[in-house]
Amino acid sequence: MSKLPSLTGQQVITTLKKVGFEVARIRDSHYFLIHSDGRQTVVPVHSGETIGFGLLAQILRDCQISREEFRKLL
């Protein structure tokens, strides 16, 4: 398992867009992303804050993307 760098919510969204996720809607500071095959996740975007390791792991599980795949997309 490779460690992932600290990322902001906007950086995570930009990376997920590279694999086909689209922002479906935004509610307050939470961006709801959906893929054409039905996968979906929620990414919080708070200015100046990074996403914690546990939350990033949950987002990757929701998206069915491995850490290695995500790291290559960065």
Secondary structure, 3 states (H helix, E strand, C coil): CCCCCCCEHHHHHHHHHCCCCEEEEEECCEEEEECCCCCEEEEECCCCCECCHHHHHHHHHHHCCCHHHHHHHC
